Every structure is written in structure tokens, then in C-alpha cells.
Amino acid sequence: MHNFRELLVWQKSITLVVKIYELTRKFPDIEKFNLAVQMQRSGVSIASNIAEGAGRNTNNLFKQFLSHALGSSYELETQIIISNKLSYIESESYNMLIKDITEIQKMISGLSNTL
């Protein structure tokens, strides 16, 4: 078992999901229960899967949960792109979020390869 709180990728995932919540608060009312909620769930799923996998007894199970986290990160990336195309996210925020999520994706893949 790994201590998920000590994993830098988990810490960065928590920071990302907080940014997503802050950002989606500003979405139009029509999106409050659609795209905004989906983005929040995807973001939470990244950190949650890392934590759940870290608590498993085998590295193979941890890798499986890291795979789920990676999938959620690509889901969130897609939703960020959609939000930008709908002009819900400004270019500066968009670029920052894409940079953050790309870093997290690389970290998840790297961690998975070490197991």
C-alpha cells in the first residue's frame, strides 16, 4: 500500500479539481447541471482513483486504478476543450488547465510504469 497523500500526482490532482470547481462556478446557468457537473466529476475521479488504487494491496490493482484516473483525465481534458470552444473558459485559463492536466497525465503514466 502507498500513502496517497504523499504522492505528488495526487496533490496536483487535488489542486486541479479545486481549480475546476472555481472555474465552473462561473459557467452559465444552463450548464450548472450539465457540463459543469461532468467536469467536476471527472476531476474528482482523477484524484479519487489515485487514492483508491494506492490503498489496494497489489501493484497490479494500483495500476488498474491509475488507468481509470488517466481515463478520467482525458475525459476532463475533452470537457475543458469543449468549454473553451463554447467561450466558457478564457484562453489564459484554458492554457493553464491544459498544461496542468498534461502534466498530471504524464505523472500518472510514469507512476504506472514504475509499478
Contacts in CASP RR format, 6 or more apart in sequence:
PFRMAT RR
TARGET T0000
AUTHOR 0000-0000-0000
METHOD contacts of the structure
MODEL  1
MHNFRELLVWQKSITLVVKIYELTRKFPDIEKFNLAVQMQRSGVSIASNI
AEGAGRNTNNLFKQFLSHALGSSYELETQIIISNKLSYIESESYNMLIKD
ITEIQKMISGLSNTL
1 54 0 8 1.000
1 55 0 8 1.000
1 56 0 8 1.000
1 57 0 8 1.000
2 53 0 8 1.000
2 54 0 8 1.000
2 55 0 8 1.000
2 62 0 8 1.000
3 54 0 8 1.000
4 10 0 8 1.000
4 50 0 8 1.000
4 51 0 8 1.000
4 53 0 8 1.000
4 54 0 8 1.000
4 55 0 8 1.000
5 11 0 8 1.000
7 50 0 8 1.000
7 54 0 8 1.000
7 111 0 8 1.000
8 107 0 8 1.000
9 50 0 8 1.000
9 104 0 8 1.000
9 107 0 8 1.000
9 108 0 8 1.000
9 111 0 8 1.000
10 47 0 8 1.000
10 50 0 8 1.000
10 51 0 8 1.000
10 54 0 8 1.000
12 100 0 8 1.000
12 103 0 8 1.000
12 104 0 8 1.000
12 107 0 8 1.000
13 43 0 8 1.000
13 46 0 8 1.000
13 47 0 8 1.000
13 50 0 8 1.000
13 69 0 8 1.000
13 104 0 8 1.000
14 47 0 8 1.000
15 100 0 8 1.000
16 43 0 8 1.000
16 46 0 8 1.000
16 47 0 8 1.000
16 97 0 8 1.000
16 100 0 8 1.000
16 101 0 8 1.000
16 104 0 8 1.000
17 40 0 8 1.000
17 43 0 8 1.000
17 44 0 8 1.000
17 46 0 8 1.000
17 47 0 8 1.000
19 97 0 8 1.000
19 100 0 8 1.000
20 39 0 8 1.000
20 40 0 8 1.000
20 43 0 8 1.000
20 76 0 8 1.000
20 97 0 8 1.000
21 40 0 8 1.000
23 89 0 8 1.000
23 93 0 8 1.000
23 97 0 8 1.000
24 31 0 8 1.000
24 35 0 8 1.000
24 36 0 8 1.000
24 37 0 8 1.000
24 39 0 8 1.000
24 40 0 8 1.000
25 36 0 8 1.000
26 88 0 8 1.000
27 35 0 8 1.000
27 36 0 8 1.000
27 83 0 8 1.000
27 88 0 8 1.000
28 88 0 8 1.000
31 88 0 8 1.000
35 79 0 8 1.000
35 82 0 8 1.000
35 83 0 8 1.000
35 86 0 8 1.000
35 88 0 8 1.000
38 79 0 8 1.000
39 76 0 8 1.000
39 79 0 8 1.000
39 80 0 8 1.000
39 83 0 8 1.000
42 72 0 8 1.000
42 73 0 8 1.000
42 75 0 8 1.000
42 76 0 8 1.000
42 79 0 8 1.000
43 72 0 8 1.000
43 73 0 8 1.000
43 76 0 8 1.000
45 68 0 8 1.000
45 69 0 8 1.000
45 72 0 8 1.000
45 75 0 8 1.000
46 69 0 8 1.000
46 72 0 8 1.000
46 73 0 8 1.000
46 76 0 8 1.000
46 104 0 8 1.000
47 69 0 8 1.000
49 65 0 8 1.000
49 66 0 8 1.000
49 68 0 8 1.000
49 69 0 8 1.000
49 72 0 8 1.000
50 65 0 8 1.000
50 66 0 8 1.000
50 69 0 8 1.000
50 108 0 8 1.000
52 65 0 8 1.000
53 61 0 8 1.000
53 62 0 8 1.000
53 64 0 8 1.000
53 65 0 8 1.000
53 66 0 8 1.000
54 62 0 8 1.000
54 65 0 8 1.000
55 62 0 8 1.000
56 62 0 8 1.000
56 65 0 8 1.000
59 115 0 8 1.000
60 115 0 8 1.000
62 115 0 8 1.000
63 112 0 8 1.000
63 115 0 8 1.000
66 108 0 8 1.000
66 111 0 8 1.000
66 112 0 8 1.000
66 115 0 8 1.000
67 112 0 8 1.000
69 108 0 8 1.000
70 105 0 8 1.000
70 108 0 8 1.000
70 109 0 8 1.000
70 112 0 8 1.000
73 101 0 8 1.000
73 104 0 8 1.000
73 105 0 8 1.000
73 108 0 8 1.000
74 105 0 8 1.000
76 101 0 8 1.000
77 98 0 8 1.000
77 101 0 8 1.000
77 102 0 8 1.000
77 105 0 8 1.000
80 89 0 8 1.000
80 94 0 8 1.000
80 97 0 8 1.000
80 98 0 8 1.000
80 101 0 8 1.000
83 89 0 8 1.000
83 94 0 8 1.000
84 91 0 8 1.000
84 94 0 8 1.000
89 97 0 8 1.000
END
